């Protein structure tokens, strides 16, 4: 080996290894935020699907879960009720370590609406 060759190799190898390390951290943060969004969407769907529930309760539950998990919302959760099913979509901001990685993640959950039926109507 010539003098200084090891230093030149280290100068070339360290940035590549650091990039892989940061990519691993960014992917971990992405999947963690995606899991938090899925949990918030599921909690919102459950809160809105109970008898007497509403879109407002679904949004409040999703926001509460997001705040409890210390995740940052990209926008207010979207709630839709169609054909006896409530669907809640939550979009969260992903903290950035690597600049070219996606900045938000969206997850949705749906639940059938509960119906209260009197005994005589069954």
N, C-alpha and C positions, 0 to 999 in steps of 0.2 A: 504494500500500500504506500502510496506517495503521501508526502506531508500535506495535511489539510484535507485529505480525501474524506475522512470520517466526519469532519465538520461540515463539509459540503453535503454529504448524505443526510446528516441530521437536519440541516437547514431545509432539505427537500422533503424529508419524511415527517417531521413534526407538524407542519400545517395540515397535511393530509390526515394524520391521526387525530388531530384536534377537530377537523371538519367531521370525521366519522363520529367522534364523541358527541359533538354538538347536535348532529343529526339524530343520534340515539336519544338524547335528551328531548329534542323537539318532537320526535315520534311518540315518546312516552307522554309528554304533555298533551299531545293531540288526543291520544286514546283515553287519557284521564278525563279531559274535558268532554269528550264524546260520551263517556260513561255518566258523567254528571248531568249532561243534557238529557240522556235517556231516562235517568232517575227522575229528574224534574218533570219531564213530559209525562211519565207514568203516574207520578203523584198528582199532577194536574188532571189527568184523565180520570183517575179514581175519584178525586174530589168532585168533579163535574158530573160523574155518572150516577152518584147516589140519588135516591129519591129526594126531591127538593133541591138538588144541586143545580148549578147554572154555569154559564160561560164565565161569569165574574168570579165565582168560587174556584173554577179551574185555573184561571189566570193567577189568582191570588195564591193558590197552592203551589203552582209552578214557580212563581217569583219567590215565595217563602223558601222553598227547597233550594233554589239557586243561591239565595242569600245565606242560608245555613251552611252550604258547601263552599262559600266564598268564591264562587265563580262569577265572572263578569258577563252580563247579558249584552248581546249585540243589538237586540231589539226586543220589544214586548212579545211574550208568547202569543201565538196565533191559535184560536180555538174555533172549531167548526162542528156543528151538529147536523148530521144528515142521516135520514132513514133509521133513527133510533140508535145511532152510534156517535159518540163524541170523540173528536180527534184533536189532540193538542200537539203543536209543533213548537219546539224551543230551539232558539239559535243562541249559542254562546261564543264569546270571543276567546280564541286560543292565544295564550301568552307566547310571544315570539322570541326565539333564540336564534333561529336561522331566518334571514330576511326574506327569502323567496318561498317560504312554506305558507300554506293556506292560513288565513287569519280567523276563520270562524268555522263552526261545526253545527250542523242541524240534526236533530233527532225528533221523531214523533212517536206518539203512542195513541192507541184508541181503545175504547171500552164501550160495551153496550150500555145504554141507559137503563137504569132500574125502573121498573113499573110497579106501582102498587095496585094490586087487584083484590077487591073484597072477596070474602069467602063465597058469598052468594053469586058472584059473577064468574066463578071458576067453572 
